[in-house]
C-alpha cells in the first residue's frame, strides 16, 4: 500500500501537462480535402454537423434509388402481407 501511495505522491508533484490539441494537417491538401480539414481545425461542432449530414445523405441516397428501382420493376413493398401466421 505504501508503494502505491508513494507513486501517487510522486505523480502529483510533477507539473501539470499541457493540454493536447489535435489538428488535421492540411498543408499538402487541395480542393475538397483541404476544405474538409479546415472545417475540422476551425470548429469541431460544425465539422460534426457536416459529417452527420453527409452520412445521412450517403445512406438515404442509395435507399431512395433502390426504392425507385423496385417501384419501376413493379415491386410494391408498402402493401405486402406477412406470410407468418
Buried (B, 14 or more C-beta within 10 A) or exposed (E): EEEEEEEEEEEEEEEEEEEEEEEBEBEEBEEEEBEBBBBBBEEEEEBEEBBEEEEEEEEEEEEEEEEEEEEEEEEEEEEEEEEEE
